[in-house]
Amino acid sequence: MSLMMLSRVAERVYWMARYLERAENTARMVKVYANLLLDLPRGVDLSWYTLVDINDSSEAFSERYKNRDERNVIKFMLADDTNGSSMLSSLKMARENARTCRDVIPADTWEMVNELKLFAEDNMQQGLNRGHRNQYLNNILKACHQFSGLFANSMNKDAASEFIRLGRTLERADMATRIMDAGAAVVMSAEDASTNISQIVWGNVLRSLDAYQPYLRKERAPVNGAGVTRFLLADKEYPRTVMFSMSRLAHAISRLPHGTDARKIALAIERQIVRYDGYDVLGENFREFMNEIQLELAKLHNCFAETWFLLEPATAD
């Protein structure tokens, strides 16, 4: 079945979903990273700046801040208007896209996004303050979860619904690879890469994707790097794994017109994951593989743009 809608509306719906997912993921990363720093043994030097590296934002950070300390990193990740991937920037862009496509999304969406943006902005000091940060981020995450229920239960399964799925799922897959890459980097950088440290890091990687309990139920084995990365990459049943995301993307693409090229890319990523066998040595080769998957995901986004978002001729101002 093929579904149709205006390309400019499709793009706005897609980006609304991506920005909402990005805001949620950023809040999740900051929360879990703070917990990771508390869990690590004394003597393990782990910088907050790792969060900036995860998001490929080193250049943007350096333009604004000299010190790579906790407060600057938290401000950059949560509140900085010059960081297009900050939580607040993502919520602002989600609100703008929701405003311009209100006729194809559930009626409550615009009001909910607007309220979330205002809450995040008005209470940002709580996010910057250690004592209140956890509760502040929990409130953000709870609000973001409401959108998943709203889209699942209050939308026709039409083209708008599929473009929401494309945006949310692609962003989710990309973040999963970045978090695994960060986990591998932290373990590699630890002077004493003991089993205990590795278990703490990979346990927090699972928690950052709400995957700790699903992992234990599925694998029935202790937390370790090989098991965690294999699960988060290749499991076909948990919604935040890369393989599950690719399957959902391929299905959504199949319901939209002219999606042959995009579907080929999604299926090719699936094959890359199936063929990968480097889970037992999570060093530079694994990090290179994560980078390859990220590049393929970027290629998939570009294919979406060329297929569905750049169809209408530009008009003169």
C-alpha positions as CSV (number, residue, x, y, z in Angstrom):
1,M,0.0,0.0,0.0
2,S,1.4,3.4,-0.9
3,L,0.6,6.6,1.0
4,M,1.0,10.2,-0.2
5,M,1.3,13.6,1.3
6,L,3.0,17.0,0.4
7,S,6.7,16.8,0.7
8,R,7.1,19.9,2.8
9,V,4.5,18.5,5.3
10,A,6.3,15.1,5.3
11,E,9.6,16.8,6.1
12,R,8.1,18.8,9.0
13,V,6.5,15.7,10.5
14,Y,9.7,13.8,10.1
15,W,11.8,16.4,11.8
16,M,9.3,16.9,14.6
17,A,9.7,13.3,15.5
18,R,13.5,13.3,15.2
19,Y,13.8,16.4,17.4
20,L,11.5,14.9,20.1
21,E,13.5,11.7,20.1
22,R,16.8,13.7,20.2
23,A,15.6,15.8,23.2
24,E,14.6,12.6,25.0
25,N,18.0,10.9,24.2
26,T,20.0,13.9,25.3
27,A,18.1,14.0,28.6
28,R,18.6,10.3,29.0
29,M,22.4,10.5,28.3
30,V,23.0,13.3,30.8
31,K,21.1,11.4,33.5
32,V,22.8,8.1,32.9
33,Y,26.2,9.6,32.6
34,A,25.9,11.3,35.9
35,N,25.0,8.0,37.5
36,L,28.0,6.3,35.8
37,L,30.4,8.8,37.3
38,L,29.0,8.1,40.7
39,D,29.3,4.3,40.2
40,L,32.9,4.2,39.0
41,P,35.6,3.5,41.5
42,R,37.9,6.2,42.7
43,G,40.9,6.8,40.6
44,V,39.0,6.3,37.3
45,D,39.3,9.7,35.5
46,L,36.3,10.1,33.3
47,S,35.5,13.5,31.8
48,W,32.0,15.0,31.2
49,Y,33.4,16.1,27.9
50,T,32.8,12.6,26.6
51,L,29.2,13.6,26.1
52,V,30.3,16.3,23.7
53,D,32.4,13.8,21.8
54,I,29.4,11.3,21.5
55,N,27.5,14.0,19.7
56,D,30.3,15.1,17.4
57,S,30.0,18.6,18.8
58,S,33.6,19.3,19.8
59,E,34.0,22.3,17.4
60,A,30.8,23.9,18.5
61,F,31.7,23.5,22.1
62,S,35.2,24.9,21.7
63,E,33.7,28.1,20.1
64,R,31.7,28.8,23.3
65,Y,33.7,27.4,26.2
66,K,37.3,27.2,27.3
67,N,36.8,24.8,30.2
68,R,35.6,21.3,29.7
69,D,34.1,21.1,33.2
70,E,30.8,19.6,34.3
71,R,28.8,22.8,34.3
72,N,29.8,23.9,30.8
73,V,29.2,20.5,29.4
74,I,25.7,20.2,31.0
75,K,24.8,23.7,29.9
76,F,26.0,22.9,26.3
77,M,24.0,19.6,26.2
78,L,20.8,20.9,27.8
79,A,20.4,24.6,27.3
80,D,22.8,26.1,24.7
81,D,21.0,27.8,21.8
82,T,24.1,27.6,19.7
83,N,24.2,23.8,20.0
84,G,21.6,22.5,17.5
85,S,21.6,19.1,19.3
86,S,21.0,20.5,22.8
87,M,17.8,19.4,24.5
88,L,16.3,22.8,24.5
89,S,17.2,23.5,20.9
90,S,15.7,20.2,19.9
91,L,12.5,21.0,21.8
92,K,12.3,24.4,20.1
93,M,12.6,22.9,16.7
94,A,10.1,20.1,17.5
95,R,7.7,22.8,18.6
96,E,8.2,24.8,15.4
97,N,7.7,21.8,13.2
98,A,4.6,20.7,15.2
99,R,3.2,24.2,14.8
100,T,3.5,24.1,11.0
101,C,1.9,20.6,10.5
102,R,-0.9,20.7,13.1
103,D,-3.5,19.5,10.5
104,V,-1.9,16.1,10.1
105,I,-0.8,15.2,13.7
106,P,-3.0,14.6,16.8
107,A,-4.7,17.8,18.1
108,D,-3.0,17.6,21.5
109,T,0.5,17.4,20.0
110,W,1.2,21.1,19.6
111,E,0.0,22.0,23.1
112,M,2.0,19.1,24.6
113,V,5.2,20.1,22.8
114,N,4.8,23.7,23.7
115,E,4.2,22.9,27.4
116,L,7.3,20.7,27.4
117,K,9.5,23.3,25.8
118,L,8.3,26.0,28.4
119,F,8.8,23.6,31.3
120,A,12.3,22.8,30.1
121,E,13.2,26.4,29.6
122,D,11.6,27.8,32.8
123,N,13.1,25.1,35.0
124,M,16.5,24.8,33.3
125,Q,18.4,25.9,36.5
126,Q,17.2,22.6,38.0
127,G,19.0,20.8,35.2
128,L,22.2,22.7,35.8
129,N,22.1,22.1,39.5
130,R,23.3,18.7,40.7
131,G,20.8,18.4,43.5
132,H,17.7,18.8,41.3
133,R,19.1,17.5,38.0
134,N,17.8,13.9,38.2
135,Q,14.2,14.9,39.0
136,Y,14.2,17.6,36.3
137,L,15.4,15.1,33.7
138,N,12.9,12.5,34.8
139,N,10.1,15.0,34.2
140,I,11.5,15.6,30.7
141,L,11.6,11.9,30.0
142,K,8.1,11.2,31.3
143,A,6.7,14.0,29.0
144,C,8.6,12.6,26.0
145,H,7.2,9.1,26.7
146,Q,3.7,10.6,26.3
147,F,4.3,11.4,22.7
148,S,4.9,7.8,21.8
149,G,1.5,6.9,23.3
150,L,-0.1,9.8,21.6
151,F,1.2,8.9,18.1
152,A,0.5,5.2,18.6
153,N,-3.1,5.6,19.8
154,S,-4.4,8.8,18.3
155,M,-3.2,8.8,14.7
156,N,-4.5,7.2,11.5
157,K,-1.8,4.8,10.2
158,D,-1.3,7.1,7.2
159,A,1.7,8.8,5.6
160,A,2.1,11.2,8.5
161,S,2.3,8.3,10.9
162,E,5.0,6.6,8.8
163,F,7.1,9.8,8.5
164,I,7.0,10.1,12.3
165,R,8.2,6.5,12.5
166,L,11.0,7.3,10.1
167,G,12.2,10.3,12.1
168,R,11.9,8.8,15.5
169,T,13.5,5.4,14.6
170,L,16.4,6.8,12.6
171,E,17.3,9.1,15.4
172,R,17.0,6.2,17.9
173,A,19.3,3.9,15.9
174,D,21.9,6.7,15.5
175,M,21.9,7.3,19.2
176,A,22.3,3.7,20.1
177,T,25.5,3.5,18.0
178,R,26.9,6.6,19.6
179,I,26.2,5.3,23.1
180,M,27.9,2.0,22.3
181,D,30.8,3.8,20.8
182,A,31.1,5.9,24.0
183,G,31.0,2.8,26.1
184,A,33.8,1.2,24.2
185,A,35.8,4.4,24.4
186,V,35.4,4.7,28.2
187,V,36.4,1.1,28.8
188,M,39.5,1.5,26.5
189,S,40.5,4.8,28.2
190,A,40.3,3.4,31.8
191,E,43.7,2.8,33.1
192,D,42.6,-0.2,35.0
193,A,40.1,-1.8,32.6
194,S,39.0,-4.4,35.2
195,T,36.0,-6.6,34.9
196,N,34.2,-4.5,37.5
197,I,34.7,-1.2,35.6
198,S,33.6,-2.9,32.3
199,Q,30.5,-4.2,34.0
200,I,29.6,-0.8,35.4
201,V,30.1,1.0,32.1
202,W,28.1,-1.5,30.0
203,G,25.4,-1.7,32.6
204,N,25.0,2.1,32.3
205,V,25.0,1.8,28.5
206,L,22.0,-0.6,28.8
207,R,20.3,1.8,31.3
208,S,20.8,4.7,28.9
209,L,18.6,2.9,26.4
210,D,16.1,1.5,29.0
211,A,17.5,-1.9,28.1
212,Y,18.9,-3.3,31.3
213,Q,16.0,-5.5,32.3
214,P,15.2,-6.6,28.7
215,Y,18.9,-7.6,28.3
216,L,18.8,-9.7,31.5
217,R,15.6,-11.4,30.5
218,K,16.8,-12.2,27.0
219,E,20.4,-13.1,27.6
220,R,20.2,-14.6,31.1
221,A,23.9,-13.8,31.5
222,P,26.0,-11.3,33.4
223,V,26.5,-7.9,31.9
224,N,29.6,-7.7,29.7
225,G,30.7,-5.8,26.6
226,A,30.3,-8.5,24.1
227,G,26.8,-9.5,25.3
228,V,25.6,-5.9,25.6
229,T,26.8,-4.7,22.2
230,R,25.5,-7.9,20.5
231,F,22.1,-7.3,22.1
232,L,21.9,-3.6,21.3
233,L,23.0,-4.1,17.7
234,A,21.4,-7.4,16.6
235,D,18.4,-8.2,18.8
236,K,15.2,-8.2,16.7
237,E,12.7,-7.8,19.5
238,Y,13.7,-4.9,21.7
239,P,12.6,-1.5,20.2
240,R,15.8,0.5,20.9
241,T,18.2,-1.9,19.2
242,V,19.7,-1.0,15.8
243,M,18.4,-4.2,14.1
244,F,14.8,-3.6,15.4
245,S,15.0,0.0,14.2
246,M,16.1,-1.1,10.7
247,S,13.3,-3.6,10.5
248,R,10.8,-0.9,11.5
249,L,12.3,1.6,9.0
250,A,12.1,-0.9,6.2
251,H,8.4,-1.6,6.9
252,A,7.6,2.1,7.1
253,I,9.5,2.8,3.9
254,S,7.6,0.0,2.1
255,R,4.3,1.8,2.9
256,L,5.5,5.0,1.2
257,P,5.9,5.7,-2.6
258,H,9.2,5.5,-4.3
259,G,11.1,4.0,-1.3
260,T,13.1,1.3,-3.2
261,D,16.5,3.0,-2.7
262,A,15.9,3.9,0.9
263,R,14.7,0.3,1.7
264,K,17.8,-1.1,0.1
265,I,20.0,1.0,2.4
266,A,18.1,-0.1,5.5
267,L,18.3,-3.8,4.5
268,A,22.1,-3.3,3.8
269,I,22.6,-2.1,7.3
270,E,20.8,-5.1,8.6
271,R,23.2,-7.3,6.6
272,Q,26.2,-5.5,8.0
273,I,25.0,-6.2,11.5
274,V,24.3,-9.9,10.8
275,R,27.8,-10.3,9.3
276,Y,29.6,-8.5,12.1
277,D,31.6,-10.8,14.5
278,G,33.8,-8.5,16.5
279,Y,32.0,-8.4,19.8
280,D,34.7,-10.1,21.8
281,V,37.3,-7.4,21.1
282,L,35.6,-4.0,21.7
283,G,38.5,-1.8,20.6
284,E,39.2,0.5,17.7
285,N,37.8,-2.0,15.2
286,F,34.4,-1.9,17.0
287,R,34.5,1.9,17.1
288,E,35.2,2.0,13.4
289,F,32.2,-0.3,12.8
290,M,30.0,2.0,14.8
291,N,31.2,4.9,12.7
292,E,30.4,2.9,9.5
293,I,26.9,2.3,10.7
294,Q,26.5,6.0,11.6
295,L,27.6,7.0,8.1
296,E,25.1,4.5,6.6
297,L,22.4,6.1,8.8
298,A,23.3,9.5,7.5
299,K,23.2,8.1,4.0
300,L,19.7,6.8,4.7
301,H,18.6,10.2,5.9
302,N,19.9,11.8,2.7
303,C,18.0,9.3,0.7
304,F,14.8,10.2,2.6
305,A,15.4,13.9,1.7
306,E,16.1,13.2,-1.9
307,T,13.1,10.9,-2.2
308,W,10.4,12.7,-0.3
309,F,11.5,16.1,0.9
310,L,13.0,17.8,-2.2
311,L,10.2,17.1,-4.6
312,E,8.5,20.5,-4.8
313,P,10.1,23.3,-6.9
314,A,11.3,26.3,-5.0
315,T,9.3,29.5,-5.4
316,A,10.7,33.0,-5.7
317,D,10.4,35.2,-2.7
